[in-house]
Amino acid sequence: MLKLNAAAIAALLAMSGNAFAVSEAVKIACKPDYIAYCNNMVVGSSQLRACMKSNALKLSKPCLQALVDNKEVTKADVDDYVAKTKKAN
């Protein structure tokens, strides 16, 4: 299993899935993040995925973990996130 920081990275991406369906687990875990950063977007839309991706470094650990657990992000997403967090620090 990926470590949580990698998970966060991954989250960036939750936004890269080909289908826009969102699992209940992700909806529950990411609800506070959705309200804080993207509440004007339609759940499951490409616009919401883009918004969440643009706020990936701010997403909560539970949201990131749910995104990883539900395969909403890819390894490439995780790698991209890790690279971005290293640059930010």
Secondary structure, DSSP 8 states (H G I E B T S, - for coil): ---HHHHHHHHTTGGG-SS----HHHHHHHHHHHHHH-TTS-TT-HHHHHHHHHTGGG--HHHHHHHHHTT-S-HHHHHHHHHHHHHH-
